[in-house]
Amino acid sequence: MIVPRTLKGFRDYLPEAMIPRERLMEIAREVYRSYGFCPIDTPTLEHADILCGKGSAETDKQMFRFQDHGKRDVGMRFDLTVPLARFVAQHGNDLGMPFKRYHIATVWRGEKPQAGRYREFVQCDFDTIGTTSMASDIETALVIHDLMRKIGFKKFVVRTNNRKVLNGVLEQNDLIEHSVGVLRSLDKLAKIGPDKVREEMMATSGASSAQVDEVLKLTAIKGSNQEILQQLEPLCSKNAMAQEGLDQLTQLVSATAAVGIPGDNFQVDVSIARGLDYYTGTIFETFLSDLPGIGSVCSGGRYDNLAQLYTKQELPGIGASLGLDRLLTAMQELGMIEPTRTTADVLVAQFDAGSLNEYLKIAASLRALGISTEIFPEAKKLKAQFKYADRRGFRAVVLAGKDELTSGRLNVKWLEDGSQSELPLSGDLAELGQWLQGRLRSHA
């Protein structure tokens, strides 16, 4: 006998885990489409040279890479952004610019598994390609905010920074040639603290203590958005790149405030850097106020040079990715997910196998009214059918024995509170449908 098992870092999803995952994906699609983003898909496997060197040295190490039967060097996508860059470079003439896409799909990274992090996971990305306008940066912030609200979060903060501010400060301190290493170290600030970051910066970039101090000055800047922008002014005024980044941050803060996003939900944080090498401007990380230790649940930013690796055409882009599995782990910890093993709201109990056609008619009528309905497949004892309904998480059970079917009546039992009502079994079940819909809405 083969022992049934899964690989480390991979997992099966039972219905009670898969149902809320699909609901989150549906919410993401709804929000993305409300802003005009269109769906695409790309292959799981890419030529290795498409993927290598596009994220970071770390993602290169984590990539699942091998030779296929044709001896080609291939890799499994580690995110959805690098394949997007290849996609738009290959199909740009057919797509037209600007192009707004969303992509919800599985990616793979051979990293160390931990709580909420697996080697196979789903990303829910949205991106705008073909424009450098700050309007797209602003829209990205709005989508992230709307997405978190639609999912059901109120206590969260979208933290934003600009790589131009960071690179400008590095340029002022003669560290621009070491920007990749310095920014990767800075990205670890929340995990390892300033002392460890200092040590790593000096070791990997050869920076002096004074140079590192100038970089770490940014991490000490705190206050309201306006206070942070004011404190940044003297640090950025002597460098054109840094000043451009500050101007973009100022515009972003002004626009989000103008559309009513509270300061508690959108904050400038000059310490965030994002570890991937391809970011060039605005960057975002989203944290849950009640679970900050779980890390960012929606991150992204502007990457104006990534597609230039594949084409001479200028294809700047900006976007973000919802960390689906990490977010679900957080929602479970916060008690935001109602346990269920069914996608149907109503179970039609089967008293008599000879009346199956009647039960089928009842179920079909309820589905026609927009109520998801399942029929118990066998005429078992009622106790067994209720046990099934409780275990699966149905909201209501429709009960109709021979006597009820003959008299044109049926009963509905609401499982949450145990209440029961008798309703007429009319031809179109309109009354039952309206009653059920009202009860379902009131108990949602």
N, C-alpha and C positions, 0 to 999 in steps of 0.2 A: 504494500500500500504506500502511495506517495503521501507524505505528510503535508497537509494544506498549510501554507505559510506565505507571508509577503516579505519582500526585501526590506532591509532597514532603511528608514526614511521615506517609505512608500506606505500607502494605506488604502483599505477598502472603505467605501462609504455606504453604510446602511441607510435605509430610508429616512430615519430620524435625523441623520446628518446631511443627507443629500437634499432633502426637501427645503431646509432653510438656505442651503447653498444656491439652489435654483431660484429661490425667491430673491436673494440678493442680486443674482445675475439679471433677473427680470427688472428689478428696480434700477440697476445700472443702465440697462438698455433703454428703459423709459426716460431716464434723465438725459442720457447721451442723445437720444433721438429728439428730445424736446429742444435741443440746441442745434439740430441739423446735422449731427454726425451720422455717417453711413457705415454699415458693417462691411468688413473684409475678412479674408482668412489667408493664411500662408502655410507652407509645408512645415511639418515637424522637423524634418532634416534639411540642413543647408550645407553647401560646400563649406569646408572648414575655414577657408580664407575669407568668406563672407562674415563669419562670426568672430574670428580671432582678432584680438587687439582692439576691439571696438567698445568694450565695457571697461575692464580694468584687468590688471594682472591676476587679481583674485578670481574674477569670473572666467578667465581663461583656464585657470587651474581647476575650477569647478565644472567645466563643460564636459558633458558626456560626448566623447569623441572617439571615432573608430574608423576602420576601413570597411566599406560595404563589399558585396560580392564582386563588384567591378573594380575593386582595389582603389576606389575613390576615397579621398580623405574627407569625411563628413562629420558634422556635429549636430547635436540636438539643441534647438534654440533655448537660450538661457533667459531671454526676455522677449518682449514683442516689439521693442523699439528698433533694434538693429535689423530684424527682418523687414520692418516697415521702411527703413531707409533703402534697403535693396529693392523693395516692392515699388516705391515711388520713382526710383531711378530707372527701373525697368519699364514701368507702365505710365510714366508721367505724361506723355503726349496724349494718351487715351483718357487719363483722369481729368486733366485740366486743373489749373491752380487758381486760388488756394483749394486744397483738398482736405476735408474733415472726415476722419475715420474713427470708428471704434472697433476693438478686437477683443473678444473674450475667449481665451484659449489656455491650454496647458503649456507650461514651460518646465525645464528641468535644470537643476543645479546640484552638483555633488558636494554640497556643504554639510557640515555637521548638523544632524537633526536636533531640534530642541522644541520647547513648547510653542505651538502655533507655527512652526517652520518645518517644512518637509522638503525632500529632494524633488518631488513632483508636486506642482501646485498650479492653481489657476490665477492668471492676471486678467484684470478688466481695464483695458487701456482705452484712452481717447487722445487724439492728436490732431493738430492743425498744421498742415504742410504748405509751404509756398508763400509765406508772408512773414515779415519781421515786425509788423505792426504791433504796438503795445495793446491794441484792442484784443488780440488773440491771447496775450498773457493775462489780461484782465478777465476774459471769458473763461480761461482755464481755472482761475481762482473761483469764479462764480459757480462753475460746474462742480468743483470739489465741495464747495459749501452746500450747494443744493443736494448733492449726493448724500452727504452725511446727514442732512436734515431729513431727507426722504427715507433713509434707512431707519431713522428714529432717534438719532443722537441730538442732544442739546448742549451737553458739556464736552466740547471739543475745541481745538485751536488749530487753524491752518497757519503754520509758520512759514515765512517767506524771507528770502535773501536774494542777492544777485551776485553771480560769479564775477561780474565786472568789478564790483566793489572789492571782492577778495583778491582778484588778480591785479587790480590797480595798486592795492596796498603792498602786494608782493613785489610788483614792479618798482615801487618807490624804495623798497628795501633790498633791491638787487637779488631777489629770490624767484623771479619769474621763470628762470630756466628750471627751477626745482618745483614748479607749481603743482605738478601731479602728485609728488610725494607729500608736499606740505599740506595740500588740501585733503588728501586721503587721511593723513594724521589728524587734521582738524575735524574730520567727519566722525572720528572716534571719541570726541570730547565727552559726550554724554555717557559713554561706556567705560572709559578708562580714566577720565579726569584730567585736569590741566597739567599736572606734574608728569604723568606718563606721556601725554601728548608732547610736552616740551622735550622730553628725552628722545622720543621717536623722531620728532622734527630735526633735532640736532644730529641724530645718528644717520638718518636717511638722506638729508639734504646738505649736511655740512654747514648749516646755518649757525651763526654765532648766537650767544645768549641774548645779546641786544636785539638782533634781528627777530628772534622768536618772540621776544617781549612785545615788539611792535605788532606782530601778527595777533598775539593773544590779547592785546588791548581791545580788539574787536569783541572778544567774548565777554568782556566785562561791561559792555554797554547795555544798560537795562532801562526800563521805563515804558511809557506809553509809546505808541507808534510815532507821534510827533516829536517826543523827547528823544527817541533813538535817532530819528532823521536829523535832528538838530545837532546831536553829538557826533554824527558821522560827517557833518559838513567840513570841519577843519581837517579831518583825516583824509578826505577825498578831494579837497579843493586844489591840491597841487598835482594831481594826476588826471589826465583827460579820460582814461578808461574808468577809473573809480568814480569820477564825477558823472559820467554817463550812466553808470550803474545806479548811483544815488538818485539821479533824475528819474530813472525808470521805477525805482522803488517808491519814490514820492508820488508819481502818477498812479501807480498801482494802489497805494494806500488811499489816495484821494478818490479813486473810482469805486473801490469796494465800499468805502464809507458812504459815497453818494447813492448807491443802490440799497443801502440799509443793512449791510453786514455789520454786526456788532464788533467792537474792538476786542471783546472777549473771544470771539471766534476767528479773528484774523490778526496776526501779530508779526511784526518785523523781528527777526532773530538773526543777528549777524554771525552767530556761531555755527549755523548749519551750513554745510558745504556740499553735501551729496557726494558719495564716494565714486560714482562713475565718471570717467574721464571726458565724456562727450558733452557735458553741459557747458554752456557759454554765457548764459544770462540769468533770467529769473529762475529761481528754484523754489520748490514747495515740499514741506513735510507736514503731515497731519497727525496730531496726537490726541488721545482720549484723556480728558482731564481726570477721570476716575481711575484710569489704568495707564499712567504715563510710562510705566516700565515695560509695557508690551511693545513699545517702539512705534514707528510711523505706520499708519494703516492706509495712507494714500499719499504717494510721493511722485515728483516729476520735475519738469523744468524745460527750459529752452535749450535746444541743441542745433545751432545754425550751421555746423560744418559736417555733421555726420554723413549726410547723403553725398557729400562731395568726394567721399572715398570711392563712390561707384559711378559718378557722372560729373561732367563739367558744368552741367546746369545747376544754378543756384536753387537749392531746395531747403530753406530754413524751416525749422519745425519747433513746436512746443506741445507738450501734453503731460499727462499724468496717468498713474496706474493705481487702481484700488487693490490692496492686498487682501484678497477674498478670505483665505484660510486664517490669516492672522486676525482679521476682523471678526470672523465667526468665533474664534477662540475667546476674544474679548467679550463678544455678545453673550456667550455661554456663561462666562464668569460674572457678568453683570445681570444675569437672569432675564435677558431680553428675548430669548428663544423659547417659544412654547413647544414642549415635547409633543411630537406627533409622528405617526408611522403611516399616515394615509394622506392622499391628496384630495379625498372626497370629504364633504361635510356631513353627508347623510348616508345611513345604511338602511336598506329595505330588508327587514327580516323575512325569512321564508318559513311560513308555518306548514304549508301543504305543497308537496311537489306537483300535485295536479293543478295547482293554481299558478304555476310559473309564468304563464302568459300574462296574467293579471299583474304580477309583480313587475314583469318587464315593461308593461304599459305605464305603471306608476313611475318607475325609474326614468323611462324615456320622457314622460311628461315633465318631471322635475328638471331633467337636464335641459329640456327645451326652454325652461324658465330661467336657466343660468345657474342652477344649483347642482354642484357636482355630487353624484349619487352612485353608490355601489349596491349590488344585490348580494346577500349572503348566498353562496353557491349550493348549499344543501339544506334540506328541511330537517335540521337538527333540533334538539331541545333548545328552548328559548334561553336557558341559562348559558349554554355554550355560545350562542350568538351574541348575547350581551357581553360575555367575557371577551369575545373577539372585538366587539365595538369599543370597549373600554381600553383594551390593549393597543388598538390602532389609533385611538384618539378621535373617533367620530364625534360630531357635535350633537347629532340627533339620530334616533332610530324610528323608522316608520313601521307600525305594527298593524297587520290586517290578516286576521284568520278567516275561515270560511264564513262564519256568521257575519263578520264586519263586511266582507266583500258582498255578501248577499243583501245586506241591509243598506249598502252604499255609504258606510261610515268607516273611518280608520282612526287609529290613535298615533300620536307622535310623542315620543318621550325625549325630553331634553336632558342629556347626560350630565351636564355641568351641575344642575341643581336638583335633578330627579323629578322635575315637574312633568305633567302629562296632560295632553289636550285631545279632545275628540273633534274631528273635523269631517265635513262631508266629502265623499269620494265622487266628485263630479267628473265630467268627461275630460276637461282640460286641467283639472287640479289647480285652477287659478287661485282659489282661496287658500289652499294649502301652500302653494308657492309663495304667495304674499306674506303669509304668516311666518313661514320658515325664513324668508329673506329678512324680515324684520327682526326675528330672534337672532339670526346669525350676525346681523349688523350690530345689534345691541350688546352682543357678547364677544365681539371681535377684539 
